């Protein structure tokens, strides 16, 4: 794997990367779930969902975007089996009617108003379930745009961003038909035209533009290239 950049050594940046990891799987899940009309009635917000006694939940990130669409994600740990917890959620919001059983994971989804709700859960022991509750504003105009330095021909594979403590951390993946060596040349030229400067801190390279920082990876994929960009911006 070829690297173009390195992660900045900042505690808030590393926390942002952890939040991205907690949310990135939703991009793939959304592509698999059917799009159906929502049901009426039931609770209208994730905060209003009642969890069983002894449950713990926490909202991750101040703000979040999946493919440019505003989202909120809560993680939870509840003292119930996944099947029982899924029934309890569906009873509170009938729109959670689409059930998907994957290896080691159970997923409920449905549309509530303008949001797409997704409940991902897995067993974490006897009568214990962990997972996440998400609401994605699917009808909002996506704010994500291809950066100006990105070479033409990109196919978007994943686009996740979180805002935490005033720092926006993004994790984006694109795929190209051209091989990594050619793409690296196009990237270098595009980044420099856009005002990015390559720096070396002794442990590796990363790109800087004013207060923004970015690390890039290139890898060969199906005769072409995969490009991943981790970015930080205040």
N, C-alpha and C positions, 0 to 999 in steps of 0.2 A: 504494500500500500504506500502510495506517495503522499507526503504531507506538504502542505503549503500553509504554515502558520503554527501557532502554539497557544494554549489556553493562558489567559492572564491569571496570575496568582492572587485572586481576591476571594474572600470568604463569601460575599454576597453573590459573586459570579458562580462559584461552585454550588451554592444552594440553588441558584437558578437552573443549573444543569440537572440537578436532582429532580426538580419539579418538572422539567421537560421530559425526563425519563418516565415519570409517573403518568404523563399525559400522551406521550407519543403513540402508544398503542391504539388510542381512540381513532386516529386517522385511518388506520386499516380497518377497524371495526365498522366505522361509518360507511365504508365502501361496500361492506358485505350485507348490511342491514337493509331490509325492504323499506320503501318510502310509502307510507299509507296515511290516510286521513286520521286525525286525532279523535279521541273520544271526548265527550263532554263530561263535566263534573269532576270531582276529585280535587285533591290539593293542587295549588297552582304554582308552587315553588319548591325547590329542593329543601329549603330550610324548614318548610311546613311538614315534611315527612316525619312521622313518629317512628323512632327506633326503640327497640325493647330496652327494658331496664338493664343497666350495666354496659350499654353500648358507648362507644367513643367515636366521634367523627370530627374532622378538621377540614376546613377549606384550604386548598393549596393555591397559593399565589394571590396577589391583590387583583390582577387581571390576567386573562388568558385568551389566546386566539388559536383556533385550529383551521388551517387553510384560510386564514384571514377572517374567519367568522368568530364573533365574541362567544366565549364559553366560560362556564364555571365548573369546577370539579371539587368534589368532597371525597375524602378517603374515610373509610369506616372500619370498625372492628366490633362485631356484634356477637353476643352469646346465643347464637341460633345456627341450625343447619342451613346451608344455602337454599334448599327447597322451601323450608319454612319461611325464611326471610323473603324469598321471592314472592311467596303468596301474600305476605303481609304488605309488601310494597304495592302489588297489583290491587289489593283490596282498597288501598288509599288513593290510587290513581289508576283507573281502568284503562287509560291509554297505554300502560305498560303491558301490552298484550302479546308482543312478539317475543317468543322464547327461543333461545339458541343454546344448545348444549355442545360445548367444545371440550377437548381433552383437558380435564382438570379445571374447567371454568364454565360458569353459567352466566348468560347474558340476557337481560330483559331490556326491551326498547319500545319506544312509541313517541308520537308527537303530541305535545301539550302546548296548545296555542301556537306561537311561532317558534317554539323550541323543540329540539330533538332530545329526548331524555334517554340516557343509557345507564343501566345498572350492571356493572361487572362484578362478579363475586366468585370466590373459591373457598373451599374448605381449608381451615387452618388448625384442625384438631377436632376433638369430640365436641359437638354442639358449639362450634365457633366458626365464624365466617369473616373474611376480610375482603375488601374490594373498593370500588369507587362508584360514586353517583355523579353523573355529568348532565349538563344542560347546554346544548349548542344552539345558538340563534341562527338556524339554517336559512331563514328568509332575510337576514341582514345582508346588505351589500358587502361582499368580502373586501377587506382593507388591504389584503396582501397583494403586492405587485412584484413583478420580477425586477430585481435591482438592475440599474443601468450598466453595471460592469459585467453582467452575466452574458456570455456569448450566446448568439442565436441558436435555436434548435433545442432548447431545454424542455424536458418533459418533467413536470412536477410529480414527485413521488411522496413527499411528506413536507408539511409546513406547520411548525408549532412555535408559538412564542408566549412568554410569560413576563409579567411585570411584577417585580418584587423589590420592595424597599427603594423605589425610584430607579431601578435598573431593569431594562428590557433585555431579556436573553432569548435569542431565536435559534432554532435548529431546523435547517432546511436541507432537503435532499432532491437533487435533480439527476436525470439520466440523459446521456448524449449518445449519438451514433458514432462520433469520432473517437479515436483511441486516446488514452490519457496523455501521451506525449504531445499530441497536437492540441488537445484541450488546455494543457498547461501553458502553452505559448499564447493561446487566445486569452486565457484568464489573466496572465501577467500584463498583457497589453491593455486589456479592459480595465483592470484595477488601477493601473498607473494613470490612465486617462481620466478616471473618476476621482483622482486625488488621493488614492491609497498609497501608503509607503510601507515597504517591507522592512521589518526590524528583526534583530537577533538579540536575545537576552542571555545568550550563553548556553541555553538548553534547547533552543530551536528557533524557528521563525514564526512571526505572526504579522498580520497586516494592521495598520493603524491609520485612521483619518480623524484628525482633531481628537475628540474624546471617545471615539468608537474603536473597538478592537474586534478582530475576526481571525478564526483559524479555519483552514480549508484542508480537506482530504480528497485525494483522487484515487480511484480504484478501477481496474478493468472489469467490465460487466458485459457479457454477451457480445464480445467483439467491439464494444464501445466503451463508454466511461460512466462511472457513478461519481457524483460530486456532492460532498456534504460540507455545509458551512455552519459553524457555530459563531454567533455574533453577540456582542455586548454593546449597549448604547445607553447612556444616562437619560 
